[in-house]
Amino acid sequence: MLKDRQILIDKHPEDKDFQLYHLDEEIILQKANMAVELLKNDDGFLEVNEEEISDGMFVSVRKLNNGGIILEARTQKTAATIKERKNEFIMKLGERAVVKE
C-alpha cells in the first residue's frame, strides 16, 4: 500500500519557517537518500540489495500546500525503519524538522 511507504515531514513546532520546504524537490530527494545512506553506514540497519541502493531509498517527493513534505520510500521496510528511527533520520537529514505519524 502506498501510504505504508510514505513519510510525512513537517517543520519543527518552534520554527516559523521550514527551510527544507524551500528547496527544489530533487534536492530534497537527494538529501533524504543521503540521510538514509548515512544511517545505513552507521550500523547497516537496512539490508538492501545493490539494485535498491543504486535506485535510492526514496523514489519521490511531494510538497504539500500546508508546508509539509511527503517522501515516498522504495519499500515498506525502509519507511517503517525510518519511522522507528525518526530522530536519527532527521539528525542525518541535517534539518530541523519532525517526522509525523
N, CA, C and O atoms as a GROMACS GRO file, in nm:
protein
  404
    1MET      N    1   0.084  -0.118   0.000
    1MET     CA    2   0.000   0.000   0.000
    1MET      C    3   0.089   0.124   0.000
    1MET      O    4   0.187   0.130   0.073
    2LEU      N    5   0.054   0.222  -0.081
    2LEU     CA    6   0.136   0.342  -0.096
    2LEU      C    7   0.154   0.416   0.036
    2LEU      O    8   0.265   0.460   0.067
    3LYS      N    9   0.049   0.429   0.113
    3LYS     CA   10   0.057   0.502   0.240
    3LYS      C   11   0.162   0.442   0.333
    3LYS      O   12   0.225   0.514   0.411
    4ASP      N   13   0.181   0.312   0.327
    4ASP     CA   14   0.280   0.244   0.411
    4ASP      C   15   0.423   0.278   0.371
    4ASP      O   16   0.516   0.253   0.448
    5ARG      N   17   0.441   0.334   0.252
    5ARG     CA   18   0.575   0.371   0.205
    5ARG      C   19   0.601   0.521   0.216
    5ARG      O   20   0.705   0.570   0.172
    6GLN      N   21   0.507   0.595   0.274
    6GLN     CA   22   0.519   0.741   0.282
    6GLN      C   23   0.567   0.787   0.419
    6GLN      O   24   0.528   0.733   0.522
    7ILE      N   25   0.651   0.890   0.416
    7ILE     CA   26   0.700   0.956   0.537
    7ILE      C   27   0.658   1.102   0.527
    7ILE      O   28   0.690   1.169   0.428
    8LEU      N   29   0.588   1.153   0.627
    8LEU     CA   30   0.548   1.294   0.629
    8LEU      C   31   0.645   1.371   0.718
    8LEU      O   32   0.665   1.338   0.835
    9ILE      N   33   0.704   1.472   0.660
    9ILE     CA   34   0.798   1.557   0.733
    9ILE      C   35   0.739   1.697   0.740
    9ILE      O   36   0.684   1.748   0.642
   10ASP      N   37   0.750   1.759   0.857
   10ASP     CA   38   0.698   1.893   0.877
   10ASP      C   39   0.801   1.976   0.952
   10ASP      O   40   0.896   1.922   1.007
   11LYS      N   41   0.780   2.107   0.954
   11LYS     CA   42   0.873   2.194   1.025
   11LYS      C   43   0.864   2.168   1.175
   11LYS      O   44   0.763   2.121   1.226
   12HIS      N   45   0.971   2.199   1.242
   12HIS     CA   46   0.974   2.186   1.387
   12HIS      C   47   0.873   2.284   1.445
   12HIS      O   48   0.863   2.396   1.396
   13PRO      N   49   0.798   2.246   1.548
   13PRO     CA   50   0.692   2.334   1.601
   13PRO      C   51   0.742   2.469   1.654
   13PRO      O   52   0.666   2.564   1.662
   14GLU      N   53   0.868   2.477   1.691
   14GLU     CA   54   0.922   2.603   1.742
   14GLU      C   55   0.972   2.697   1.632
   14GLU      O   56   1.007   2.811   1.660
   15ASP      N   57   0.975   2.648   1.508
   15ASP     CA   58   1.025   2.728   1.396
   15ASP      C   59   0.912   2.796   1.320
   15ASP      O   60   0.801   2.743   1.310
   16LYS      N   61   0.940   2.914   1.270
   16LYS     CA   62   0.842   2.985   1.188
   16LYS      C   63   0.855   2.947   1.041
   16LYS      O   64   0.757   2.955   0.966
   17ASP      N   65   0.974   2.907   1.000
   17ASP     CA   66   1.000   2.876   0.860
   17ASP      C   67   1.056   2.735   0.849
   17ASP      O   68   1.123   2.687   0.941
   18PHE      N   69   1.030   2.670   0.738
   18PHE     CA   70   1.078   2.534   0.712
   18PHE      C   71   1.171   2.541   0.592
   18PHE      O   72   1.127   2.538   0.477
   19GLN      N   73   1.300   2.550   0.620
   19GLN     CA   74   1.400   2.568   0.514
   19GLN      C   75   1.397   2.457   0.410
   19GLN      O   76   1.413   2.483   0.291
   20LEU      N   77   1.378   2.335   0.454
   20LEU     CA   78   1.377   2.221   0.361
   20LEU      C   79   1.268   2.238   0.256
   20LEU      O   80   1.287   2.200   0.140
   21TYR      N   81   1.154   2.294   0.295
   21TYR     CA   82   1.041   2.310   0.204
   21TYR      C   83   1.076   2.402   0.087
   21TYR      O   84   1.020   2.389  -0.022
   22HIS      N   85   1.168   2.495   0.109
   22HIS     CA   86   1.204   2.592   0.006
   22HIS      C   87   1.301   2.536  -0.098
   22HIS      O   88   1.327   2.601  -0.200
   23LEU      N   89   1.354   2.417  -0.074
   23LEU     CA   90   1.445   2.355  -0.170
   23LEU      C   91   1.367   2.290  -0.284
   23LEU      O   92   1.249   2.258  -0.269
   24ASP      N   93   1.433   2.273  -0.396
   24ASP     CA   94   1.376   2.202  -0.509
   24ASP      C   95   1.350   2.056  -0.468
   24ASP      O   96   1.426   2.000  -0.389
   25GLU      N   97   1.246   1.996  -0.520
   25GLU     CA   98   1.210   1.859  -0.483
   25GLU      C   99   1.322   1.760  -0.510
   25GLU      O  100   1.342   1.666  -0.432
   26GLU      N  101   1.397   1.779  -0.617
   26GLU     CA  102   1.508   1.689  -0.648
   26GLU      C  103   1.618   1.698  -0.541
   26GLU      O  104   1.679   1.597  -0.506
   27ILE      N  105   1.642   1.818  -0.490
   27ILE     CA  106   1.742   1.837  -0.384
   27ILE      C  107   1.693   1.771  -0.254
   27ILE      O  108   1.771   1.708  -0.182
   28ILE      N  109   1.564   1.786  -0.225
   28ILE     CA  110   1.507   1.722  -0.106
   28ILE      C  111   1.524   1.570  -0.117
   28ILE      O  112   1.563   1.504  -0.020
   29LEU      N  113   1.496   1.516  -0.234
   29LEU     CA  114   1.510   1.372  -0.258
   29LEU      C  115   1.655   1.328  -0.236
   29LEU      O  116   1.680   1.226  -0.172
   30GLN      N  117   1.750   1.404  -0.288
   30GLN     CA  118   1.891   1.371  -0.269
   30GLN      C  119   1.931   1.376  -0.122
   30GLN      O  120   2.002   1.289  -0.074
   31LYS      N  121   1.884   1.479  -0.051
   31LYS     CA  122   1.916   1.491   0.092
   31LYS      C  123   1.857   1.374   0.172
   31LYS      O  124   1.923   1.319   0.260
   32ALA      N  125   1.734   1.337   0.140
   32ALA     CA  126   1.669   1.226   0.212
   32ALA      C  127   1.743   1.095   0.186
   32ALA      O  128   1.764   1.016   0.279
   33ASN      N  129   1.782   1.071   0.063
   33ASN     CA  130   1.856   0.948   0.031
   33ASN      C  131   1.994   0.948   0.097
   33ASN      O  132   2.042   0.843   0.140
   34MET      N  133   2.057   1.064   0.104
   34MET     CA  134   2.186   1.074   0.172
   34MET      C  135   2.171   1.045   0.321
   34MET      O  136   2.256   0.980   0.381
   35ALA      N  137   2.063   1.093   0.382
   35ALA     CA  138   2.039   1.067   0.524
   35ALA      C  139   2.022   0.918   0.550
   35ALA      O  140   2.074   0.866   0.648
   36VAL      N  141   1.950   0.850   0.461
   36VAL     CA  142   1.934   0.705   0.476
   36VAL      C  143   2.069   0.635   0.459
   36VAL      O  144   2.102   0.543   0.533
   37GLU      N  145   2.146   0.680   0.362
   37GLU     CA  146   2.277   0.620   0.339
   37GLU      C  147   2.369   0.640   0.460
   37GLU      O  148   2.444   0.550   0.497
   38LEU      N  149   2.361   0.757   0.522
   38LEU     CA  150   2.441   0.783   0.642
   38LEU      C  151   2.398   0.693   0.758
   38LEU      O  152   2.482   0.642   0.832
   39LEU      N  153   2.269   0.674   0.773
   39LEU     CA  154   2.220   0.582   0.876
   39LEU      C  155   2.267   0.440   0.847
   39LEU      O  156   2.309   0.368   0.937
   40LYS      N  157   2.260   0.401   0.722
   40LYS     CA  158   2.300   0.267   0.682
   40LYS      C  159   2.449   0.246   0.711
   40LYS      O  160   2.490   0.140   0.758
   41ASN      N  161   2.529   0.349   0.682
   41ASN     CA  162   2.672   0.338   0.706
   41ASN      C  163   2.704   0.328   0.855
   41ASN      O  164   2.803   0.267   0.893
   42ASP      N  165   2.619   0.388   0.939
   42ASP     CA  166   2.642   0.383   1.083
   42ASP      C  167   2.633   0.242   1.138
   42ASP      O  168   2.719   0.198   1.215
   43ASP      N  169   2.529   0.170   1.098
   43ASP     CA  170   2.513   0.036   1.156
   43ASP      C  171   2.450  -0.066   1.063
   43ASP      O  172   2.411  -0.175   1.107
   44GLY      N  173   2.439  -0.033   0.936
   44GLY     CA  174   2.383  -0.129   0.841
   44GLY      C  175   2.240  -0.167   0.870
   44GLY      O  176   2.202  -0.282   0.852
   45PHE      N  177   2.158  -0.070   0.916
   45PHE     CA  178   2.023  -0.103   0.960
   45PHE      C  179   1.931  -0.149   0.849
   45PHE      O  180   1.832  -0.216   0.875
   46LEU      N  181   1.963  -0.114   0.726
   46LEU     CA  182   1.880  -0.161   0.615
   46LEU      C  183   1.955  -0.268   0.538
   46LEU      O  184   2.070  -0.247   0.497
   47GLU      N  185   1.891  -0.381   0.518
   47GLU     CA  186   1.952  -0.486   0.438
   47GLU      C  187   1.893  -0.474   0.299
   47GLU      O  188   1.781  -0.519   0.273
   48VAL      N  189   1.970  -0.413   0.211
   48VAL     CA  190   1.920  -0.386   0.076
   48VAL      C  191   2.013  -0.452  -0.026
   48VAL      O  192   2.129  -0.479   0.002
   49ASN      N  193   1.958  -0.475  -0.144
   49ASN     CA  194   2.043  -0.528  -0.249
   49ASN      C  195   2.098  -0.412  -0.331
   49ASN      O  196   2.056  -0.297  -0.314
   50GLU      N  197   2.192  -0.441  -0.418
   50GLU     CA  198   2.259  -0.335  -0.493
   50GLU      C  199   2.163  -0.256  -0.580
   50GLU      O  200   2.182  -0.136  -0.600
   51GLU      N  201   2.061  -0.322  -0.633
   51GLU     CA  202   1.964  -0.252  -0.717
   51GLU      C  203   1.892  -0.143  -0.638
   51GLU      O  204   1.875  -0.031  -0.688
   52GLU      N  205   1.850  -0.173  -0.514
   52GLU     CA  206   1.783  -0.074  -0.432
   52GLU      C  207   1.876   0.041  -0.397
   52GLU      O  208   1.835   0.157  -0.396
   53ILE      N  209   2.003   0.010  -0.369
   53ILE     CA  210   2.098   0.116  -0.336
   53ILE      C  211   2.116   0.208  -0.455
   53ILE      O  212   2.117   0.330  -0.439
   54SER      N  213   2.131   0.152  -0.574
   54SER     CA  214   2.154   0.235  -0.692
   54SER      C  215   2.031   0.318  -0.727
   54SER      O  216   2.045   0.426  -0.784
   55ASP      N  217   1.913   0.270  -0.694
   55ASP     CA  218   1.790   0.344  -0.722
   55ASP      C  219   1.755   0.444  -0.612
   55ASP      O  220   1.665   0.525  -0.630
   56GLY      N  221   1.823   0.439  -0.501
   56GLY     CA  222   1.792   0.528  -0.389
   56GLY      C  223   1.684   0.469  -0.301
   56GLY      O  224   1.607   0.383  -0.344
   57MET      N  225   1.678   0.514  -0.178
   57MET     CA  226   1.581   0.464  -0.083
   57MET      C  227   1.447   0.534  -0.098
   57MET      O  228   1.342   0.475  -0.071
   58PHE      N  229   1.448   0.659  -0.139
   58PHE     CA  230   1.325   0.732  -0.164
   58PHE      C  231   1.312   0.754  -0.314
   58PHE      O  232   1.410   0.782  -0.382
   59VAL      N  233   1.191   0.740  -0.364
   59VAL     CA  234   1.170   0.749  -0.508
   59VAL      C  235   1.098   0.876  -0.550
   59VAL      O  236   1.102   0.914  -0.667
   60SER      N  237   1.031   0.943  -0.456
   60SER     CA  238   0.964   1.068  -0.493
   60SER      C  239   0.944   1.158  -0.371
   60SER      O  240   0.949   1.114  -0.256
   61VAL      N  241   0.922   1.284  -0.402
   61VAL     CA  242   0.897   1.388  -0.301
   61VAL      C  243   0.776   1.468  -0.348
   61VAL      O  244   0.763   1.499  -0.467
   62ARG      N  245   0.690   1.500  -0.254
   62ARG     CA  246   0.578   1.588  -0.288
   62ARG      C  247   0.564   1.693  -0.178
   62ARG      O  248   0.554   1.661  -0.060
   63LYS      N  249   0.564   1.819  -0.220
   63LYS     CA  250   0.542   1.929  -0.127
   63LYS      C  251   0.392   1.950  -0.112
   63LYS      O  252   0.319   1.956  -0.212
   64LEU      N  253   0.346   1.962   0.011
   64LEU     CA  254   0.205   1.984   0.037
   64LEU      C  255   0.176   2.133   0.052
   64LEU      O  256   0.264   2.210   0.088
   65ASN      N  257   0.054   2.173   0.024
   65ASN     CA  258   0.016   2.314   0.035
   65ASN      C  259   0.025   2.366   0.178
   65ASN      O  260   0.040   2.487   0.199
   66ASN      N  261   0.017   2.278   0.276
   66ASN     CA  262   0.023   2.321   0.416
   66ASN      C  263   0.167   2.335   0.467
   66ASN      O  264   0.189   2.366   0.584
   67GLY      N  265   0.264   2.313   0.378
   67GLY     CA  266   0.404   2.330   0.416
   67GLY      C  267   0.476   2.202   0.452
   67GLY      O  268   0.595   2.205   0.483
   68GLY      N  269   0.406   2.090   0.450
   68GLY     CA  270   0.470   1.961   0.480
   68GLY      C  271   0.530   1.900   0.354
   68GLY      O  272   0.510   1.949   0.243
   69ILE      N  273   0.604   1.793   0.374
   69ILE     CA  274   0.668   1.722   0.264
   69ILE      C  275   0.641   1.573   0.282
   69ILE      O  276   0.655   1.519   0.392
   70ILE      N  277   0.602   1.507   0.174
   70ILE     CA  278   0.585   1.362   0.176
   70ILE      C  279   0.699   1.299   0.095
   70ILE      O  280   0.720   1.332  -0.022
   71LEU      N  281   0.771   1.209   0.162
   71LEU     CA  282   0.873   1.130   0.096
   71LEU      C  283   0.815   0.991   0.071
   71LEU      O  284   0.758   0.931   0.162
   72GLU      N  285   0.830   0.940  -0.049
   72GLU     CA  286   0.784   0.805  -0.079
   72GLU      C  287   0.905   0.713  -0.083
   72GLU      O  288   0.994   0.728  -0.166
   73ALA      N  289   0.906   0.616   0.009
   73ALA     CA  290   1.015   0.520   0.016
   73ALA      C  291   0.996   0.412  -0.090
   73ALA      O  292   0.885   0.384  -0.134
   74ARG      N  293   1.107   0.352  -0.128
   74ARG     CA  294   1.103   0.244  -0.227
   74ARG      C  295   1.033   0.120  -0.171
   74ARG      O  296   0.963   0.049  -0.244
   75THR      N  297   1.052   0.095  -0.042
   75THR     CA  298   0.992  -0.024   0.019
   75THR      C  299   0.922   0.013   0.151
   75THR      O  300   0.953   0.114   0.213
   76GLN      N  301   0.829  -0.072   0.191
   76GLN     CA  302   0.762  -0.053   0.320
   76GLN      C  303   0.861  -0.069   0.434
   76GLN      O  304   0.850  -0.002   0.536
   77LYS      N  305   0.958  -0.158   0.417
   77LYS     CA  306   1.058  -0.180   0.521
   77LYS      C  307   1.138  -0.054   0.547
   77LYS      O  308   1.164  -0.019   0.662
   78THR      N  309   1.178   0.014   0.441
   78THR     CA  310   1.253   0.140   0.457
   78THR      C  311   1.169   0.241   0.533
   78THR      O  312   1.217   0.302   0.628
   79ALA      N  313   1.044   0.258   0.492
   79ALA     CA  314   0.956   0.356   0.558
   79ALA      C  315   0.936   0.320   0.705
   79ALA      O  316   0.940   0.408   0.791
   80ALA      N  317   0.913   0.194   0.734
   80ALA     CA  318   0.891   0.152   0.873
   80ALA      C  319   1.015   0.178   0.957
   80ALA      O  320   1.005   0.222   1.072
   81THR      N  321   1.132   0.149   0.902
   81THR     CA  322   1.257   0.172   0.976
   81THR      C  323   1.279   0.320   1.001
   81THR      O  324   1.320   0.358   1.110
   82ILE      N  325   1.252   0.404   0.903
   82ILE     CA  326   1.267   0.549   0.919
   82ILE      C  327   1.171   0.599   1.027
   82ILE      O  328   1.209   0.681   1.110
   83LYS      N  329   1.049   0.550   1.026
   83LYS     CA  330   0.951   0.592   1.128
   83LYS      C  331   0.995   0.549   1.267
   83LYS      O  332   0.976   0.623   1.364
   84GLU      N  333   1.053   0.430   1.278
   84GLU     CA  334   1.103   0.383   1.408
   84GLU      C  335   1.222   0.465   1.457
   84GLU      O  336   1.238   0.486   1.577
   85ARG      N  337   1.304   0.510   1.364
   85ARG     CA  338   1.427   0.581   1.399
   85ARG      C  339   1.423   0.725   1.347
   85ARG      O  340   1.522   0.777   1.296
   86LYS      N  341   1.306   0.786   1.361
   86LYS     CA  342   1.284   0.918   1.302
   86LYS      C  343   1.379   1.025   1.353
   86LYS      O  344   1.422   1.109   1.275
   87ASN      N  345   1.413   1.024   1.480
   87ASN     CA  346   1.504   1.126   1.532
   87ASN      C  347   1.642   1.115   1.470
   87ASN      O  348   1.704   1.216   1.438
   88GLU      N  349   1.690   0.992   1.454
   88GLU     CA  350   1.820   0.971   1.390
   88GLU      C  351   1.815   1.014   1.243
   88GLU      O  352   1.910   1.074   1.193
   89PHE      N  353   1.704   0.983   1.175
   89PHE     CA  354   1.689   1.022   1.035
   89PHE      C  355   1.693   1.173   1.020
   89PHE      O  356   1.764   1.225   0.934
   90ILE      N  357   1.618   1.244   1.103
   90ILE     CA  358   1.615   1.391   1.096
   90ILE      C  359   1.753   1.449   1.125
   90ILE      O  360   1.795   1.544   1.060
   91MET      N  361   1.824   1.391   1.220
   91MET     CA  362   1.959   1.439   1.251
   91MET      C  363   2.050   1.422   1.129
   91MET      O  364   2.128   1.512   1.097
   92LYS      N  365   2.042   1.308   1.062
   92LYS     CA  366   2.124   1.284   0.943
   92LYS      C  367   2.078   1.370   0.826
   92LYS      O  368   2.158   1.406   0.739
   93LEU      N  369   1.950   1.404   0.824
   93LEU     CA  370   1.898   1.492   0.718
   93LEU      C  371   1.958   1.631   0.730
   93LEU      O  372   1.969   1.704   0.632
   94GLY      N  373   1.995   1.668   0.852
   94GLY     CA  374   2.059   1.798   0.873
   94GLY      C  375   1.961   1.913   0.874
   94GLY      O  376   2.000   2.027   0.847
   95GLU      N  377   1.838   1.886   0.903
   95GLU     CA  378   1.734   1.988   0.905
   95GLU      C  379   1.661   1.982   1.038
   95GLU      O  380   1.652   1.877   1.102
   96ARG      N  381   1.610   2.095   1.078
   96ARG     CA  382   1.527   2.100   1.199
   96ARG      C  383   1.384   2.073   1.152
   96ARG      O  384   1.319   2.160   1.093
   97ALA      N  385   1.337   1.952   1.178
   97ALA     CA  386   1.206   1.909   1.129
   97ALA      C  387   1.156   1.796   1.216
   97ALA      O  388   1.226   1.750   1.307
   98VAL      N  389   1.036   1.750   1.188
   98VAL     CA  390   0.977   1.637   1.259
   98VAL      C  391   0.916   1.540   1.159
   98VAL      O  392   0.862   1.580   1.055
   99VAL      N  393   0.925   1.412   1.192
   99VAL     CA  394   0.857   1.308   1.113
   99VAL      C  395   0.724   1.286   1.182
   99VAL      O  396   0.719   1.251   1.300
  100LYS      N  397   0.618   1.305   1.108
  100LYS     CA  398   0.482   1.288   1.163
  100LYS      C  399   0.436   1.145   1.145
  100LYS      O  400   0.476   1.077   1.051
  101GLU      N  401   0.351   1.101   1.236
  101GLU     CA  402   0.293   0.967   1.228
  101GLU      C  403   0.166   0.970   1.148
  101GLU      O  404   0.102   0.866   1.129
   0.00000   0.00000   0.00000
